[in-house]
Amino acid sequence: MTTPPDRPDTPADTEPADRPEPRPRWVVAVAAVAITLLVIFVVLHLAGVNIGGHR
């Protein structure tokens, strides 16, 4: 199938501008660990657990 004549070349047809390539696996792993730790910290903080040792 060819492109319609009213849109001869859109960024999606020539090159993906917003998603150039998939992320490496280690970037996904680091982000997942960081988000998990942040969620655990927030949940414990809201539950009233003294995490940092400060009063």
DSSP file (Angstrom, degrees, kcal/mol; ACC not computed):
  #  RESIDUE AA STRUCTURE BP1 BP2  ACC     N-H-->O    O-->H-N    N-H-->O    O-->H-N    TCO  KAPPA ALPHA  PHI   PSI    X-CA   Y-CA   Z-CA
    1    1 A M              0   0    0      0, 0.0     2,-0.2     0, 0.0     0, 0.0   0.000 360.0 360.0 360.0 143.4    0.0    0.0    0.0
    2    2 A T        -     0   0    0      1,-0.1     0, 0.0     0, 0.0     0, 0.0  -0.566 360.0 -92.1-100.8 167.1    1.2    3.5   -0.8
    3    3 A T        -     0   0    0     -2,-0.2    -1,-0.1     5,-0.1     6,-0.0  -0.479  48.7 -99.0 -76.0 149.1    0.9    6.6    1.3
    4    4 A P    >   -     0   0    0      0, 0.0     3,-1.0     0, 0.0    -1,-0.1  -0.355  28.5-122.9 -64.1 149.2   -2.2    8.8    0.6
    5    5 A P  T 3  S+     0   0    0      0, 0.0    -2,-0.1     0, 0.0     0, 0.0   0.742 107.7  62.9 -68.7 -21.5   -1.5   11.8   -1.6
    6    6 A D  T 3  S+     0   0    0      1,-0.3    -3,-0.0     2,-0.1     0, 0.0   0.742 112.6  35.5 -78.0 -19.4   -2.7   14.3    1.0
    7    7 A R  S <  S+     0   0    0     -3,-1.0     3,-0.3     1,-0.1    -1,-0.3  -0.732  70.9 170.2-127.2  84.8    0.1   13.3    3.4
    8    8 A P  S    S+     0   0    0      0, 0.0     2,-0.4     0, 0.0    -1,-0.1   0.930  73.0   6.0 -66.1 -47.4    3.1   12.5    1.3
    9    9 A D        +     0   0    0      4,-0.0     0, 0.0    -6,-0.0     0, 0.0  -0.886  68.4 175.8-142.2 113.4    5.6   12.1    4.1
   10   10 A T    >>  -     0   0    0     -2,-0.4     4,-2.0    -3,-0.3     3,-1.1  -0.695  46.5-106.2-102.7 161.6    4.8   12.2    7.7
   11   11 A P  H 3> S+     0   0    0      0, 0.0     4,-1.7     0, 0.0    -1,-0.1   0.812 120.7  58.4 -58.5 -28.7    7.3   11.6   10.5
   12   12 A A  H 34 S+     0   0    0      1,-0.2    -3,-0.0     2,-0.2     0, 0.0   0.810 108.5  45.6 -70.9 -27.7    5.8    8.2   11.1
   13   13 A D  H <4 S+     0   0    0     -3,-1.1    -1,-0.2     2,-0.1    -4,-0.0   0.883 121.4  34.3 -82.1 -38.8    6.5    7.2    7.5
   14   14 A T  H  < S-     0   0    0     -4,-2.0    -2,-0.2     1,-0.3    -1,-0.1   0.962 132.1 -22.4 -83.1 -54.5   10.1    8.5    7.3
   15   15 A E     <  -     0   0    0     -4,-1.7     2,-0.7    -5,-0.2    -1,-0.3  -0.978  63.9-105.6-156.8 143.8   11.5    7.9   10.8
   16   16 A P        -     0   0    0      0, 0.0    -4,-0.1     0, 0.0    -3,-0.0  -0.616  35.9-178.0 -73.6 112.4   10.0    7.4   14.3
   17   17 A A  S    S+     0   0    0     -2,-0.7    -5,-0.0     1,-0.1     0, 0.0   0.891  77.7  39.0 -81.1 -39.9   10.8   10.8   16.0
   18   18 A D  S    S+     0   0    0      1,-0.2    -1,-0.1     2,-0.1     0, 0.0   0.762 124.0  37.2 -86.7 -23.2    9.5   10.1   19.4
   19   19 A R        +     0   0    0      1,-0.1    -1,-0.2     3,-0.0    -2,-0.1  -0.724  63.3 165.5-126.6  82.6   10.6    6.4   19.7
   20   20 A P        -     0   0    0      0, 0.0    -1,-0.1     0, 0.0    -2,-0.1   0.904  69.1 -20.3 -67.1 -40.8   14.0    6.1   18.1
   21   21 A E  S    S-     0   0    0      0, 0.0     2,-0.0     0, 0.0     0, 0.0  -0.979  77.1 -86.3-162.2 155.3   14.9    2.7   19.6
   22   22 A P        -     0   0    0      0, 0.0     3,-0.1     0, 0.0    -3,-0.0  -0.327  52.4-101.9 -66.9 151.9   13.9    0.5   22.5
   23   23 A R        -     0   0    0      1,-0.1     5,-0.0     2,-0.1     0, 0.0  -0.375  39.5 -99.6 -72.4 150.7   15.6    1.0   25.8
   24   24 A P     >  -     0   0    0      0, 0.0     4,-1.5     0, 0.0     3,-0.4  -0.301  32.6-114.2 -63.6 157.5   18.4   -1.3   26.9
   25   25 A R  H  > S+     0   0    0      1,-0.2     4,-2.2     2,-0.2     5,-0.1   0.832 113.6  56.8 -66.4 -32.6   17.4   -4.0   29.4
   26   26 A W  H  > S+     0   0    0      1,-0.2     4,-2.5     2,-0.2    -1,-0.2   0.842 103.6  54.1 -70.8 -30.2   19.6   -2.5   32.2
   27   27 A V  H  > S+     0   0    0     -3,-0.4     4,-2.2     2,-0.2    -1,-0.2   0.919 110.1  46.9 -66.7 -41.9   17.8    0.9   32.0
   28   28 A V  H  X S+     0   0    0     -4,-1.5     4,-2.2     2,-0.2    -2,-0.2   0.897 112.9  49.8 -64.6 -39.8   14.5   -0.8   32.4
   29   29 A A  H  X S+     0   0    0     -4,-2.2     4,-2.3     2,-0.2    -2,-0.2   0.919 111.5  47.3 -66.7 -43.4   15.8   -2.9   35.4
   30   30 A V  H  X S+     0   0    0     -4,-2.5     4,-2.4     1,-0.2    -1,-0.2   0.909 113.1  49.0 -64.8 -41.4   17.2    0.2   37.1
   31   31 A A  H  X S+     0   0    0     -4,-2.2     4,-2.5    -5,-0.2    -1,-0.2   0.894 110.8  50.5 -65.0 -39.1   14.0    2.2   36.6
   32   32 A A  H  X S+     0   0    0     -4,-2.2     4,-2.4     2,-0.2    -2,-0.2   0.913 111.8  47.0 -65.9 -41.9   11.9   -0.7   37.9
   33   33 A V  H  X S+     0   0    0     -4,-2.3     4,-2.6     2,-0.2     5,-0.2   0.914 112.9  49.5 -65.6 -41.9   14.1   -1.1   41.1
   34   34 A A  H  X S+     0   0    0     -4,-2.4     4,-2.2     1,-0.2    -2,-0.2   0.919 112.8  46.1 -64.5 -43.2   14.0    2.7   41.7
   35   35 A I  H  X S+     0   0    0     -4,-2.5     4,-2.5     2,-0.2    -1,-0.2   0.903 112.4  51.6 -66.1 -40.0   10.2    2.9   41.3
   36   36 A T  H  X S+     0   0    0     -4,-2.4     4,-2.5    -5,-0.2    -2,-0.2   0.934 111.3  46.3 -62.6 -46.1    9.8   -0.1   43.5
   37   37 A L  H  X S+     0   0    0     -4,-2.6     4,-2.5     1,-0.2    -1,-0.2   0.886 112.0  51.8 -64.2 -37.5   11.9    1.3   46.3
   38   38 A L  H  X S+     0   0    0     -4,-2.2     4,-2.4    -5,-0.2    -1,-0.2   0.916 110.3  48.1 -64.8 -42.4   10.2    4.7   46.0
   39   39 A V  H  X S+     0   0    0     -4,-2.5     4,-2.6     2,-0.2    -2,-0.2   0.919 112.5  48.7 -64.5 -42.9    6.7    3.0   46.3
   40   40 A I  H  X S+     0   0    0     -4,-2.5     4,-2.6     1,-0.2     5,-0.2   0.923 111.7  49.9 -62.2 -43.2    7.9    1.0   49.4
   41   41 A F  H  X S+     0   0    0     -4,-2.5     4,-2.3     1,-0.2    -2,-0.2   0.920 112.5  46.5 -61.1 -44.5    9.3    4.1   51.0
   42   42 A V  H  X S+     0   0    0     -4,-2.4     4,-2.5     2,-0.2    -1,-0.2   0.910 112.6  49.5 -66.8 -41.9    6.1    6.1   50.4
   43   43 A V  H  X S+     0   0    0     -4,-2.6     4,-1.6     2,-0.2    -2,-0.2   0.928 113.7  45.3 -64.1 -44.4    3.9    3.3   51.7
   44   44 A L  H  X>S+     0   0    0     -4,-2.6     5,-2.4     2,-0.2     4,-0.6   0.887 112.6  52.1 -66.1 -37.5    6.0    2.8   54.9
   45   45 A H  H ><5S+     0   0    0     -4,-2.3     3,-0.9    -5,-0.2    -2,-0.2   0.914 110.7  46.9 -64.6 -42.4    6.1    6.6   55.4
   46   46 A L  H 3<5S+     0   0    0     -4,-2.5    -1,-0.2     1,-0.2    -2,-0.2   0.794 107.3  58.2 -69.9 -26.4    2.3    6.8   55.1
   47   47 A A  H 3<5S-     0   0    0     -4,-1.6    -1,-0.2    -5,-0.2    -2,-0.2   0.585 120.1-109.5 -79.5  -8.7    2.0    3.9   57.5
   48   48 A G  T <<5 +     0   0    0     -3,-0.9     2,-0.3    -4,-0.6    -3,-0.2   0.600  64.2 152.0  95.5  12.2    3.9    5.8   60.2
   49   49 A V      < -     0   0    0     -5,-2.4     2,-1.1     1,-0.1    -1,-0.3  -0.601  48.1-127.6 -77.9 135.2    7.2    3.7   60.1
   50   50 A N        +     0   0    0     -2,-0.3    -1,-0.1     1,-0.2    -5,-0.1  -0.713  39.2 167.0 -85.9 100.9   10.2    5.8   61.1
   51   51 A I        +     0   0    0     -2,-1.1    -1,-0.2     1,-0.2    -6,-0.0   0.944  68.4  40.9 -83.9 -50.6   12.5    5.1   58.2
   52   52 A G  S    S-     0   0    0      2,-0.1    -1,-0.2     1,-0.1     3,-0.1   0.614 103.1-118.3 -79.7 -11.8   15.3    7.7   58.5
   53   53 A G  S    S+     0   0    0      1,-0.3     2,-0.2     2,-0.0    -1,-0.1   0.477  72.4 127.7  87.7   1.8   15.7    7.5   62.3
   54   54 A H              0   0    0      1,-0.1    -1,-0.3     0, 0.0    -2,-0.1  -0.548 360.0 360.0 -89.7 158.5   14.7   11.1   62.8
   55   55 A R              0   0    0     -2,-0.2    -1,-0.1    -3,-0.1    -2,-0.0   0.441 360.0 360.0 -99.6 360.0   12.0   12.3   65.1
